[in-house]
Structures are given as structure tokens and as C-alpha cells.
Amino acid sequence: MMSLPNAIVFAVLAGLALSCSDSGEDASIDRDTLSYKLKSIRNAAEFEENYKTALIGYYNKRLDQPVPVDVGGTAANEAEDVDSGNSSVSGTNLQELGVDEADRVKTDGQLLYVLNAPPAYTIAVDDVAETSLPTEPVVEQDTQSELGIFSLRSAEGDAEKLAALELTGLGIADGLFLHRTGPATRLAVTASSSGAYQPYWYDSSAWGGLSGSVTHVEVSDPYSPRVENSLKISGQIISTRRIGDHLLLASRFFPQIEGIHFWPESAAEKSANEARIRSLALTDLLPTYQYTSDTTERPLVAAEDCFVPESADALGYSVDVISLVSIDLKDLSLASSLCFVGATETFYASSQGIYLATSRYDWQFDDDGMADYAEPDVATDIHAFSVDNGQLSYAASGVVKGQLGWNVARRPFRLSEKDGFLRVVSFTAELEEDKSPVRLTVLARDGGELKTLASLPNERHPQPLGKPGEELYGSRFVGDRAYFVTFRVTDPLYVLDLSNPEQPFVAGELQIDGYSDYLHPLGETLLLGVGKDAIPDESGDQQRGAWYQGVKVSLIDVADPAAPAELQSVVIGKRGTESPVLRDHHAFTYLAGQAGGPDRFAIPLSVHDGAAAYEVDQSLPWAWHEWSHTGLHLFEIDINNRTLLPRGALKITTRESGNGMVSAEQDRSIVAGDSVFYIHGKRVYGALWETPEAINGPR
């Protein structure tokens, strides 16, 4: 067994469930047989009784469990939507066509809207050359959160800053949606009072008292942006999407209870907890919302519109109130809302529906309070919701074996809906030779259930997906195909044929060095992978696998799914090189070819290709190399000739000029015709595509 990475483990996770009924079943019950479906509440009184009972069980369960211990750790569909509506200007890189996602950069093709990222962290460099590049722009650190509006001068490869609006009192602003209503143009700014600090994700009480907001910023006059109104909700925003005029938001609420004993040490404290919880009013148990223009506090969701698990023994559920909310972006009015008691950490939306998913584990504790992850007893619950012109309704629930991974940004890419079928790829962490570490499940709605229609491996196709010890990295569903990458020593890219939902099968497999974290489809014949190169470990350590190196971009031929082939690859930098694309697909920018020209894409990179650090032999695969520059690297793809060509980089800071290392983690870019714009912090750098070294800016 192995410890769960990157989490503060709390003993209460083993049995948190809403007490809808009594059960004497053994806690080791096969989790896949539990009733994971949601059921509606008959009235507010039923919800109040059930939720209070669940809260009492949550707090008083802690008396019998160890104190939390930090266990540490290591470790689209067919096309992208273009928010500009302009085929000559790139937009936000999306998972699903027609489903917009929040990002810190938006454009309409003429104007560029930039939500300032967290500060760019700079690390001092010793013994650098005294000379500096004369044309190199100076990179400064930012401390003030603001919204910047820029005019794009695409013919010149330059931008002009028109206005800046300081955003105060919103909390941590994390994304924008661009929306037009008649002549009015607005930005919806999403924010939360706290970042989603993952080590405490599984403890409900750690999230009490948090709030989120959606703020309208009127930008019809780009020279004079103004905050128009703000909707504030009680509860942490998990994720958002936009379909048409409606913003869809999932939030997590946990009631703050004064005088509660968080870790009761006696029966008396348990009794006091029960009495305190029983004294709460229903309004204390549900989230609320209010506007800055009208401070009246209103219920975000009615108790009658809430759902609970059918089984009180549905292991792994928390006692959060998860709200799904539809907000009309024309006026920030609440169009529809519902909630359920449980947990969710993954939000996936297609044009056909919304899916909220959470993974549940069977925790076992040793005498020291350490929690171990028992394989393979992990499952992911999925709740499906329908949305019709902004109106929400619960549809069905299902469960798949395995989990969706540790990377928050990758999780939605594990799901895909097509023709009413939900396809899910999950990671089971199986280590035995004849077991599969990856599993594909196809689910179909049947009444209130998402029933398993097919899965891989199966009796007809028993071969494992991945080798023992391999982990699931990049995944992408494209029409009737699924692509996913597993990795430990080499990168097996699997191509799955899903044309018959009842009979999926592995069509082909490709073994190449390294791995891909992000997969981008280029029509039906080409696939682009962005990840890391890797060198197999030859030390004899069976656990090591391989040593990752620089960032690798691969062009893969998938015209024949039975024989995928790597046509070309480019490796940028050496060990230590990083790109935000490996963690956030919004950092990847792609623009289809114009007037028969090549396709273009851009990747922000912090490149390490200097001497090996710490006086290590730089020929060794584990040698970490010194940082050399941070910038936006440009590439072209000739679709007809199937070639990949690097086109230079906008290097905004270099070691050679005496600067310290600057992260590219929050960086974005826009490709507009024959120009490219690089957004670093709140500053914009521009250049003509053919001459990226001639940088205009920062603006």
C-alpha cells in the first residue's frame, strides 16, 4: 500500500455520509454496490433533520479517530471555441466546442482584456555577465490586482493600453468571461475569498466561512471600465462554465458553527456538539447570496431543491453542500439552482449536460495515525445534470472504478459526452502484472442511473491499458476516438475506437520516449502532444522509471488508428524546463492556418539549458540545469505536408542580461493574424510572427 500524495488526511473521511437511514452493514462493503444515486427531499424539515444528523456524525466521529497527519507526497472535443468570434484571432483554448471557460485573458479580436495574475517571482542569479541585451524589455514584479484593457494593433505587432481598473474587495480574482447584451459589453469576473489549497481539500470544516463572487464590469467604453454590480455567494467556487447567456457555477458550502468542538475528547463534548447543531436554524445550514447593489441576503438554493445520497452508508461522502447555480449574464440574476450533500472536485460540461464528479477512497489507519491508500478500493461518483436555457435539473448518477487523477486541470479531460453516452477514463493504480492501471468506462442514462454500458479491459479485450506502475497523463476524447497517455519509462499513447459505445476497443498503440501532459487534436489525422522528454533510468532502481528532461512537442500521425506514428518532435531546454501548458490548457494558444498558410501555436516556457546546477556532471540524466530565459515559443504546422517547425521566441528576460529566473506559470498569449501577443503578469508584449525577437513592449 502507498500513502496518498499531497493531502492532509483526516480520519473522518472513512465514513462521512448523510444519515438518511440506519444501517448495520459492515464498513468494508464493496463500494461499487452502494446506492450512490441522489434522492430528492420531500420538504425542508426532512432536509434539516438529515443534514443535522450528518453534521453530528461528522464532528463526533472524530472522537474515535486519530488527529490529522500530513503524509506529504511526490508527485476538446473536435475544436476549440474562439471567444473573439474572429477566425484570424485565437481565443481561449477550450475542452468542448460551445462551452466557454473562465481564463485571465479574453479578446474580441480588437480589444484584449487582461486580469492580472499573482506576482511573478524572481530568484537572484549569481555571477551573471555584466552585459545586457539592448533590445530586451525589463520585467518587473506586480503586486496590485487589476483589469487591463488593451487595443491590439495587429498590423504592427503592438498593443496600446487604454485603461486599468483596480479590483478591490473581490478576494482572489481568478477568471473572466466576455459577454455582450445588445450594445453593452461586459466582463464577468469570478473570484473566491480563498484559493483551493489542495492539502486541506478533503476536510469540510477547513472550508467554512469562505465566499465567492461574480462581478459585472461594464467595458462598453474601453477607456472607462467600471464595476457595475457584484453577486456574492457563501461558499467556495469550485469551477465555472458559460453556455450561451448563462454562467454555470458549482460551489462548496460548509456552515460555520460557533462553539463547536472540532475534535471532541469526551462524551460530554460529543453531547455538547449534538445540542449545538440541533439548535441551528435551517437558514444556518444553506448558502446565501446577495448583491452589492442590494444587500438583502437571500437563500442561494431552497432546501426542497436539494438532494442527498440514497444510502447512508455511501462511504467517502463529505457533508458539504454542493450547489449548482445558473446565473443570467445579462443582469446577474439567479436563473436556477439546486444542491446536493456530498462532495465534488471535478466539473465537466458539454453542450448536452453537466457532470460533477468526486473520487472516494477506503482509508486505513495505523497506530501512528498514518492513512494508507488501499488499492484498488477507489471509485469515482458522477452526478449528471441537465441544463435547458439556463434551467437546471438532476438527471442521473453513476460510478466508475478508479479516480480521475491528482491534477485538477486534467480531471475534466477524463470525461466526454457524445450522443448521450458518457465516456470516462480513470486511473486505478493497479500494480499487478495482469491488472490494468487505466480503465475506460462508457455510461448510459437509464432512469435515474448512469449504468455501465461497456468498459475496457473486458473479457473480449482483456489486455491491460498501461503497464504496472504507469500513471495516467494526458487524455483527450475526439469524436469517436479517445487518446490517452500512460508513463513510467516510455510513453505509450493509446488510441481507442469508441464508434460502437457497446464495443470499445484499443485500435492502436505508440511507444515513444517521454510523455504528453496535454493532447491537442488537429482534425482527424494529426495529434499534437506537449509534455516532457525522458531518459530511462539504468541504475537498477525498479521504482525510478525514467528521468524527465526538457519540454517535448510531438506531432503524431493518427490517420490510421491502428498504426499511430510520431512524425516529428522538438525538445526545448533540458531538465528543469517548465511550461504552464503541462498544468493548464489555457496557456496553449492555437490558430488554424489563414488563406492556405500553416497553423500556428504558442507555448510559454521557462527554459533551463545552461550548465548543470550544483556542480553535477551535466551528462547525467538527473542533472538539473540552470535557467537561461523565459519567453513565448512559437511553432508552425504544415497540415498538408505534416511537418512541425519552430519559429523562434519572444524572450522577455534572460540570464545573460543579468536577470533572475522568472516563472511563466500564469502566462498567456494571443495570435492575431501575422502578430503575436505575450501576456506576462499585467503586461503585454507584442511582435510580428516572422520577427519574434523584435519585441514591442511591455505595454
URFEN-V390495 format. One record per residue. RES is the residue in one letter. D_CENTER is the distance of its C-alpha to the mean C-alpha in Angstrom with 2 decimals. Layout:
res d_center
RES D_CENTER
RES D_CENTER
//
This chain:
res d_center
M 27.20
M 24.53
S 22.92
L 19.34
P 17.50
N 15.96
A 17.09
I 20.08
V 21.58
F 23.57
A 26.33
V 25.86
L 22.85
A 25.38
G 26.86
L 25.21
A 25.99
L 27.58
S 31.33
C 32.28
S 35.05
D 36.74
S 36.20
G 38.00
E 35.93
D 35.20
A 31.81
S 31.49
I 31.38
D 29.39
R 26.09
D 25.76
T 29.00
L 27.97
S 27.83
Y 24.14
K 24.80
L 24.77
K 28.14
S 29.20
I 31.27
R 34.87
N 35.26
A 34.12
A 36.46
E 34.90
F 31.41
E 32.89
E 34.77
N 31.97
Y 29.41
K 32.01
T 32.91
A 29.31
L 29.09
I 32.42
G 31.25
Y 28.10
Y 30.14
N 33.24
K 31.57
R 30.98
L 34.74
D 34.79
Q 31.81
P 31.33
V 29.92
P 26.28
V 26.11
D 23.54
V 23.21
G 21.15
G 19.62
T 18.85
A 16.65
A 13.58
N 15.94
E 19.15
A 18.47
E 16.47
D 17.48
V 19.35
D 19.41
S 22.66
G 24.37
N 26.20
S 26.21
S 27.36
V 24.41
S 20.80
G 18.14
T 14.40
N 12.90
L 11.62
Q 10.74
E 13.71
L 16.98
G 17.96
V 14.70
D 13.85
E 10.64
A 11.10
D 11.51
R 14.15
V 16.46
K 18.15
T 21.48
D 24.18
G 25.93
Q 28.46
L 26.63
L 23.59
Y 21.71
V 20.03
L 18.37
N 19.31
A 16.80
P 17.70
P 20.83
A 21.19
Y 22.50
T 25.69
I 27.46
A 31.21
V 32.76
D 36.26
D 39.04
V 37.57
A 39.92
E 41.60
T 41.30
S 38.43
L 37.46
P 39.33
T 36.83
E 33.74
P 32.04
V 31.62
V 28.15
E 28.26
Q 26.05
D 24.69
T 24.91
Q 25.11
S 22.20
E 23.29
L 22.78
G 24.62
I 26.11
F 27.48
S 29.77
L 29.05
R 32.29
S 31.15
A 34.69
E 34.95
G 31.50
D 31.43
A 29.99
E 31.73
K 30.30
L 31.60
A 30.35
A 28.22
L 27.37
E 26.68
L 24.16
T 25.54
G 25.09
L 21.58
G 19.88
I 16.75
A 16.15
D 12.61
G 12.78
L 15.49
F 16.65
L 19.99
H 22.46
R 26.17
T 28.75
G 32.14
P 33.13
A 30.59
T 27.39
R 24.83
L 21.48
A 19.40
V 17.82
T 15.27
A 15.69
S 15.82
S 18.62
S 16.58
G 13.36
A 11.36
Y 13.43
Q 12.25
P 15.87
Y 17.01
W 14.30
Y 16.82
D 19.72
S 20.12
S 22.83
A 20.83
W 18.97
G 22.26
G 23.37
L 20.09
S 19.71
G 17.64
S 19.05
V 19.09
T 21.73
H 23.76
V 24.97
E 27.89
V 27.96
S 30.71
D 32.78
P 30.57
Y 33.12
S 32.89
P 29.45
R 29.66
V 27.68
E 28.93
N 27.51
S 24.71
L 23.54
K 22.69
I 21.50
S 21.95
G 18.75
Q 15.33
I 12.89
I 9.83
S 8.45
T 10.70
R 12.01
R 15.50
I 18.04
G 21.39
D 22.70
H 20.44
L 17.31
L 15.60
L 14.21
A 13.38
S 14.79
R 16.01
F 19.69
F 22.08
P 25.70
Q 27.34
I 30.71
E 33.43
G 35.76
I 33.62
H 34.08
F 30.65
W 32.30
P 35.59
E 38.30
S 41.03
A 41.95
A 43.03
E 39.61
K 38.13
S 40.72
A 39.96
N 36.26
E 37.23
A 39.70
R 37.28
I 34.62
R 37.35
S 38.50
L 35.28
A 35.43
L 33.09
T 31.80
D 30.62
L 28.35
L 26.28
P 24.08
T 25.77
Y 25.27
Q 27.53
Y 28.05
T 29.37
S 32.05
D 33.05
T 32.42
T 33.28
E 30.86
R 30.03
P 28.31
L 24.77
V 25.50
A 28.82
A 29.44
E 30.86
D 27.53
C 25.77
F 25.33
V 25.65
P 25.49
E 28.79
S 29.40
A 29.89
D 29.29
A 25.75
L 24.69
G 21.48
Y 21.02
S 20.72
V 22.71
D 20.08
V 20.70
I 17.63
S 18.45
L 17.39
V 18.93
S 20.05
I 21.28
D 23.76
L 22.94
K 26.62
D 27.59
L 24.70
S 26.56
L 25.09
A 25.40
S 24.35
S 22.76
L 22.74
C 21.50
F 21.56
V 22.13
G 19.80
A 16.19
T 12.71
E 9.26
T 7.68
F 8.45
Y 9.67
A 12.49
S 15.22
S 18.43
Q 20.02
G 18.05
I 15.18
Y 13.94
L 12.78
A 12.53
T 13.26
S 14.83
R 18.29
Y 20.45
D 24.17
W 24.84
Q 28.22
F 29.76
D 32.52
D 35.30
D 33.42
G 30.54
M 28.13
A 25.66
D 25.26
Y 22.81
A 25.24
E 24.49
P 24.06
D 23.98
V 20.33
A 19.21
T 16.36
D 17.51
I 16.39
H 17.79
A 18.48
F 19.50
S 21.49
V 21.43
D 24.64
N 25.25
G 23.06
Q 24.63
L 22.60
S 24.01
Y 23.09
A 23.66
A 23.18
S 21.58
G 21.28
V 20.41
V 19.56
K 20.44
G 17.97
Q 14.44
L 11.00
G 10.59
W 9.87
N 6.82
V 3.92
A 2.01
R 5.33
R 6.04
P 6.57
F 8.54
R 10.70
L 12.23
S 14.59
E 17.52
K 20.74
D 24.21
G 23.37
F 22.11
L 18.72
R 17.90
V 15.73
V 15.50
S 15.30
F 16.32
T 19.59
A 20.57
E 24.10
L 26.48
E 29.70
E 31.10
D 31.36
K 27.99
S 24.78
P 21.62
V 19.57
R 20.29
L 19.97
T 20.73
V 21.86
L 22.21
A 24.61
R 25.38
D 28.73
G 29.73
G 27.30
E 25.81
L 23.30
K 25.67
T 25.15
L 26.92
A 26.44
S 24.69
L 24.86
P 26.73
N 29.64
E 33.44
R 33.89
H 31.21
P 31.15
Q 29.91
P 26.85
L 23.52
G 23.18
K 25.63
P 26.03
G 23.85
E 21.34
E 17.59
L 15.11
Y 13.30
G 12.49
S 12.87
R 13.79
F 16.03
V 18.65
G 21.39
D 23.37
R 21.77
A 18.93
Y 18.20
F 16.69
V 17.43
T 18.71
F 20.12
R 22.60
V 25.49
T 24.95
D 22.27
P 23.13
L 21.52
Y 22.17
V 23.04
L 23.31
D 25.56
L 24.48
S 27.25
N 28.91
P 26.38
E 29.01
Q 29.61
P 26.58
F 27.52
V 26.61
A 28.13
G 27.78
E 26.49
L 26.37
Q 26.87
I 26.13
D 25.72
G 22.36
Y 18.98
S 16.28
D 12.60
Y 12.08
L 14.52
H 15.90
P 18.72
L 21.94
G 23.91
E 25.20
T 26.76
L 24.48
L 21.09
L 19.61
G 17.84
V 16.49
G 16.53
K 19.34
D 22.99
A 24.53
I 28.04
P 29.07
D 30.43
E 34.19
S 35.00
G 35.41
D 32.54
Q 31.14
Q 27.93
R 27.15
G 26.27
A 25.79
W 25.32
Y 22.57
Q 24.03
G 23.08
V 20.30
K 21.30
V 21.09
S 22.57
L 24.13
I 24.66
D 27.22
V 26.23
A 29.15
D 30.71
P 28.04
A 30.60
A 30.92
P 27.75
A 28.75
E 27.35
L 29.32
Q 28.46
S 26.22
V 26.02
V 25.21
I 24.69
G 25.84
K 26.38
R 24.82
G 22.85
T 21.49
E 17.82
S 15.53
P 12.22
V 11.67
L 11.28
R 8.01
D 6.91
H 8.61
H 9.94
A 12.27
F 13.95
T 16.88
Y 19.14
L 22.39
A 24.69
G 28.25
Q 30.70
A 34.30
G 34.14
G 32.55
P 29.81
D 26.09
R 24.44
F 21.13
A 20.15
I 18.08
P 18.16
L 19.59
S 21.12
V 23.89
H 25.92
D 29.06
G 31.87
A 34.06
A 32.77
A 32.13
Y 34.21
E 37.14
V 35.64
D 37.04
Q 34.65
S 35.45
L 33.78
P 30.37
W 28.96
A 30.30
W 27.86
H 28.88
E 29.38
W 27.21
S 28.96
H 26.99
T 23.82
G 23.46
L 22.16
H 23.25
L 24.42
F 25.00
E 26.83
I 27.03
D 30.29
I 29.34
N 33.00
N 33.88
R 30.49
T 30.37
L 27.83
L 29.23
P 28.00
R 29.21
G 29.16
A 27.04
L 27.03
K 27.56
I 27.32
T 28.42
T 30.15
R 31.72
E 34.98
S 35.30
G 35.10
N 31.60
G 29.30
M 25.88
V 23.30
S 19.56
A 17.70
E 14.26
Q 13.83
D 16.07
R 16.08
S 18.89
I 20.85
V 23.40
A 26.27
G 29.20
D 30.84
S 29.00
V 25.76
F 24.24
Y 22.20
I 20.50
H 20.55
G 20.30
K 22.38
R 24.60
V 24.93
Y 26.71
G 28.22
A 30.21
L 31.76
W 29.98
E 33.19
T 33.73
P 30.45
E 32.50
A 34.27
I 31.71
N 32.32
G 31.03
P 29.32
R 29.56
//
